[in-house]
Amino acid sequence: MSAPDNPSAPDNPNEEPTSTEPREDEPLLGRSGDVVQRQDVPIYYNLLTGAAVVAQAGVWIVQAILVLQPTSTPKHKILGTYIHFFLNVLSILCFIAAFIVIEINKGDHPRFTSPHGIMGLVTYIFIILQALTGIAQFFAPVLVFGSVDNGKKIYKYHRVFGYVLLVLELGTVIAATQTSFNLTDLHIPLWSVLVSAILVLLGVGSRIRKSKFGFGR
């Protein structure tokens, strides 16, 4: 009797193949059900497996906004700004790590062919520009803008664009539900992501203080 052509193929065609060899057509984030906690792995590792790094980046960005919004005294503003800075650095590092992993796995396949991919690229560019602006106006206002007062004048635009960027990030997540990977494999419903995005916007938006924008002064 001859050996089977594919030793990793299951006897039952309805069973999942046991081979862990990645396929050429495998989605960048893996197949549905790939991320399963093994018995010998601590539970906190669940926060880092699969696409969790990307999700954590989004979480830290929202936390960075929330920690700075209510500050009013100079002491709290400075402390809030430092925390805001470090949380955003953490989120950007997560985004960069995710981008590198995706690029490595993408190989020779075409890039930025879907609305999600295009919006993701635009979002990445705006995140970097927003971060550089924030760093310049707080840590090096004299060097970049000529004076501390000139740096402070940029704050209101930095705040406004931060909220616009949050909407763009949520829109990118919403667009991910229409990718072929989600439609054919994950089946995450559009409505659930829309509801989550609306809740985030309501929570953040309800804490906005118009006086912090500084327009009309």
N, C-alpha and C positions, 0 to 999 in steps of 0.2 A: 504494500500500500504506500502510495507516495505521500510525502509531507504536505500539509496545506500551504498554499501560496503565501498566506499572511498568518503567521503564528499568533499574532496578537488579536486576531478576529475572534469574537465570541461564538460558541456553538449555537447559541440562541440569537437570531438576528434582531430580536427586540432588546437585547442587553446592550449596555453601553460598552464600547471597547475599553480594554484595560490599558492600552498603550498610552504612555505619557508623551510620545513624540509629537511635537507641534506640527500641524499641517500648514501647507502654504496658504490655504484659504481660511485659516483660523483667525477670528477677530482679534484685534489688537489687545483688547482687555480680557481675552480668554473666552472659553465656551461657557454657556450657562451651567452653573453648578460646579465650576472649577474651584471656586474659593470655598473650601470646606475645612473646618478646624479639625486637625488631627488630634489624637488622644494625648500625644506627648508634647503638645504646644500650649503654652499659657494662654488664658483667655484674652489678655490685653493685646496679644499679637493680632487679634481680629481687627484692631484699629489701623493696622498697617498693610494687611494683605489685599491683593487684588487692586481694585480702583479706589480703595479707601484713602490713599494719599491725596487723590484729587478732591474727594469729598472733604477731607480735613482742611485742605487749603481754603475751600469756600467757607467752612465754619469759622476759621481764624479771621478771615476778612470781616465777617459780620461782627465777631467779637471785638475786633479792633475799632469798628465804628461805634459800637455800643459803649465801650469803656470811655470814649472821649466826649460823647454827646452831652452828658449832663454837667460837665465840669464848668465851674463859674469863677472860683478864686484863682489867683495866679499860681499858688502852690499846687492846686489840683490840676490846673491846666498843664503845667509842666510835667507832673507825674503822669497824667493821662496821655500826654503826647509821647513820652518815652515808652509807655506800655503799648500805645497805638503803633509806634514804630516797630517794636520788637515782634508784635503779633503779625504785622504786615510782612516783615522780613521772613518770619516763619512760613506764612502762607505763600509768599513768592518762591521760597526755596522748594516748597511742595509742588508748586506749579512747574518750576523748572525741571525738577526730577521727573514729573509725569511727562513733560514734553520730550525729554531725552529718551525715556523708555519708549514712548510712542514712535519717535523718529527711528530708533534702532530697530524696532519691530516692523516698521513700515517697509523698510528695504527699498525695493525698486517699484513698489506700488505707487500709483498717482496720489498726490496730496491735495488737500483743500478742494475736494470735488463736491462737497455737500454744504448746505447752509451752516450746519453745525461746525464744520471744519473752518470755513471762512470766518464765521463769527468768533470762533476760538482764537484764530490768529490775530484778528483785530483787537480782541479783548486782551491778549497777551501784550501787544504793543502798547495799548493804552495803560495797562497796569504798570509797565516799566516806566513810561513817561510820567504817570501820576506819582509813582514812588520817588523818582529822581527830583521832581518838583518839590515834593514834601521835604525831602532830605536837604535840598538847597535852601529852602526858605527858613528852615529851623536851625540847621547846623552851620550853614555858610551863607547867610543873607548878604553880608558885606561883600564877600568875594564874588557872588553870582549876580546880585541885584544892586549892589552899590551901597546899600545901607540897610540897617535893621528895619527901618520904617518901610522901605520899599519891599522888603521881604514880607512884612505883615500885610501889605496891600494885596498880596497874592493869595492870602489865606481864604478869602471868600470864594475865589474861583476854584481853589483846591477843594473846598468843601462841596461846592455845587457839582463839580466834575466827579467827585467821589460817589455821590448819590447816583449820578448818571451812569457811572461805571458799574455800580451795583446792579442797576436795572439791566445793563448789557450782559453782565455775568449770568444773571438769572435767565435772560433770553437765550443765552448760549446753552444753558442746561435744558431749557424747554425744547430747543431745537434738536437736542440729542435724542429725544423720544421719537423723532421722525427718521433717524438713521436706519439703514437696512439691518444693522446688528440688533437694534432694539425691536424693530418690527418683526423680524423673523426668529429671534432667539430669546431676548429678555422679556419682551411684551410688557414693558412698564407703561401703564396708561398715561396718556397726555394729561387727563384731568387731574390726576394725583400730583403731578409736578406743578401744574398751574396753581392748584390750591396751596401747595407748599410755598411757591414763589409769592403768592398774594399775601400769605400769612407773614412772610419775612418782610415784605414791603410795608404792611400795616404796622408791624411791630417797630420797625426802624423809623418809618415815616411819622408815627405818632409822637416820637421823641424829638423831632426836628424843632429847633428854636430859631425863628426868623431873625432874631437879634444877632445871632452868630454869623449870619451871612454878610452883614455890614454894608449892604447896598443902600444907597440914598443918603449916606452920611456926608 
